[in-house]
């Protein structure tokens, strides 16, 4: 998942893509659990609104509008933020 560039990790957004079957259609989505595994964190501890923003950053990274430096701080801080959920 991703490549290493200096001290930062370059994300390959396709590594976080998953699919779900809804009726007869297949829908694609970015699975934050894959980001948890890569970052060794627990995004589920973050408030839902922040997880939505992290997912948005992940989608934006696929289009080149956000970078790994925008995405990766959130999972790393999930365990230490005072307002994270238990």
C-alpha positions in Angstrom: 0.0 0.0 0.0 1.6 3.2 -1.2 5.3 3.8 -1.5 7.9 5.5 0.7 9.2 8.9 -0.3 11.7 10.3 2.1 10.1 10.3 5.6 6.5 10.3 4.3 4.4 7.6 2.8 2.8 8.2 -0.6 -0.7 6.8 -0.6 -2.1 4.9 -3.4 -5.8 5.6 -2.9 -6.8 2.5 -4.9 -5.3 0.4 -2.0 -8.2 1.6 0.1 -10.9 1.0 -2.4 -13.5 -1.6 -1.6 -16.8 -2.6 -3.2 -20.3 -3.4 -1.9 -23.2 -5.0 -3.7 -26.4 -3.0 -3.5 -29.2 -4.9 -5.3 -27.8 -5.5 -8.7 -25.3 -2.7 -8.6 -21.7 -2.8 -7.3 -20.7 0.4 -5.6 -17.1 1.4 -4.8 -16.0 3.2 -1.6 -12.9 4.0 0.4 -12.6 1.7 3.3 -11.2 3.4 6.4 -10.4 0.0 8.0 -7.6 -0.4 5.4 -6.2 3.0 6.4 -6.4 1.8 10.1 -4.3 -1.3 9.2 -1.7 0.7 7.2 -1.4 3.4 9.9 -1.6 1.0 12.9 -4.4 3.2 14.4 -8.0 3.1 15.4 -10.0 5.6 13.3 -13.2 4.3 15.0 -12.1 6.2 18.1 -12.6 9.5 16.2 -15.9 11.2 16.1 -18.0 10.3 13.0 -17.7 13.8 11.6 -13.9 13.6 11.6 -14.0 10.1 10.0 -16.1 11.6 7.2 -13.4 14.3 6.7 -10.6 11.7 6.7 -12.5 9.7 4.1 -12.9 12.8 2.0 -9.2 13.5 2.2 -8.6 9.9 1.0 -10.9 10.5 -2.0 -9.2 13.8 -2.7 -5.8 12.1 -2.6 -6.9 9.9 -5.5 -7.4 13.0 -7.6 -4.2 14.6 -6.6 -5.9 17.3 -4.5 -4.6 16.1 -1.2 -1.5 14.3 -0.2 -0.5 11.6 2.3 0.7 14.4 4.7 -3.0 15.6 4.8 -4.4 12.1 5.4 -1.9 10.3 7.7 -1.9 12.6 10.8 -5.5 11.7 11.6 -5.1 7.9 12.1 -1.8 8.5 14.0 -3.6 10.9 16.4 -6.7 8.8 16.8 -5.4 7.3 20.1 -4.2 10.5 21.6 -6.9 13.1 20.9 -8.8 14.1 24.0 -12.1 14.0 22.3 -11.8 10.5 20.8 -14.5 8.1 21.7 -13.7 5.0 23.8 
